[in-house]
Amino acid sequence: MSSRNRLLTIELILVLCAPLVAQQPTAPRASGGPFVALYNPRFIPAAQADYLKDSDRVVGVSARGVSKAFPPWVMAFHHVIQDRLADMPIVATW
């Protein structure tokens, strides 16, 4: 498989797999902060993400055999998402 085909496959997987379900933060908000960070978001299988269209964009991350997709509207609200890919902590920001 060529590098280009591999990248296209990863993009397709990110669009179709593991979209984020918007939720309330599980950690307390810092007083006076302009936004509410999202900690350890929950994900659902792509087959259950009937609110996403094939043309919707997501911010995708992939490492250590784990891929996740964050919809821009969730990132725009929270601005900072703290999560994990396998055992590796990550921070996604918009």
ABEGO torsion letter per residue (X at the ends): XBAAAAAAAAAAAAAABGBBBBBBBABBBBBGBABBBBBGBBBBBAAABAABBAABBBBBBBBGGBBBBBBAAAAAAAGBBBBBBEABBBBBBX
